[in-house]
């Protein structure tokens, strides 16, 4: 027995209304249906004095809190590993709770089981969203209350680039490349890193088409740049430009193409970009920060408005993705 057209039409209208309500909470949009990312509030992380860190116990060192699936947090995790910051910065990995929509910490940290509780402990204003990545100082100038140092990934990686590190640790943001790195950042942040979310969270066809065109136009610019026999975006030297791009490109086949509809072209049609991704992935410790199964589980499991069934698809491992393209 077929379902009457009137029931189908009513069901579609009802679902569309409910979907918009869910999306309003997940991914705010402007009147034209374009996704608008909320800005981070703690934007001025300042690295601690190296002499101060040498007098601290391991438990009192500043703490970088990340989530494995979050691409913005992945940037800071990469700098943490590439600059060998383990002796001067502790790492804590939070996990998303799909039901509550909060980042949970297990075992608890400073008596807190969620990132929101840590923000409250730091006396952050209610307007501050409890997001990763975050750097917390549990013992700022011997004060009783911990301090939120920063939670904006683009700024945090710059602060971590001058964070006290072992001798001979290179800088990924050298002064002579500031202008070029900043120019890449302007393109990548809006058109690529946030561009995949503009595709996935578009409210209508027009907003999606606009986001997709902008995204793939930016990918073509990257491809053209790398075709000039460049190893990295700024030439022969690995920089923050590469670090800011990698978390998005490495998630492409696992999440952004299938779930966010970033499918105008296959990534394999950008061979120089794919080769660049493999070079980055092969850097020491980078592969340890990448897990395609984890990403699929978190994205497909958490983003209910985009995947109401909560079915987590099967897919290739990260090594299969990187080495088979």
Secondary structure as GFF3:
##gff-version 3
##sequence-region A 1 325
A	DSSP	alpha_helix	5	26	.	.	.	ID=ss1
A	DSSP	alpha_helix	50	54	.	.	.	ID=ss2
A	DSSP	three_ten_helix	58	60	.	.	.	ID=ss3
A	DSSP	beta_strand	63	67	.	.	.	ID=ss4
A	DSSP	alpha_helix	71	82	.	.	.	ID=ss5
A	DSSP	beta_strand	90	97	.	.	.	ID=ss6
A	DSSP	beta_strand	102	109	.	.	.	ID=ss7
A	DSSP	beta_strand	112	114	.	.	.	ID=ss8
A	DSSP	alpha_helix	115	121	.	.	.	ID=ss9
A	DSSP	beta_strand	134	137	.	.	.	ID=ss10
A	DSSP	three_ten_helix	140	142	.	.	.	ID=ss11
A	DSSP	beta_strand	147	150	.	.	.	ID=ss12
A	DSSP	alpha_helix	153	161	.	.	.	ID=ss13
A	DSSP	three_ten_helix	175	177	.	.	.	ID=ss14
A	DSSP	alpha_helix	178	188	.	.	.	ID=ss15
A	DSSP	pi_helix	189	193	.	.	.	ID=ss16
A	DSSP	alpha_helix	195	200	.	.	.	ID=ss17
A	DSSP	alpha_helix	205	226	.	.	.	ID=ss18
A	DSSP	alpha_helix	240	250	.	.	.	ID=ss19
A	DSSP	pi_helix	252	256	.	.	.	ID=ss20
A	DSSP	three_ten_helix	267	269	.	.	.	ID=ss21
A	DSSP	alpha_helix	271	281	.	.	.	ID=ss22
A	DSSP	three_ten_helix	287	289	.	.	.	ID=ss23
A	DSSP	alpha_helix	292	302	.	.	.	ID=ss24
A	DSSP	alpha_helix	318	324	.	.	.	ID=ss25
###
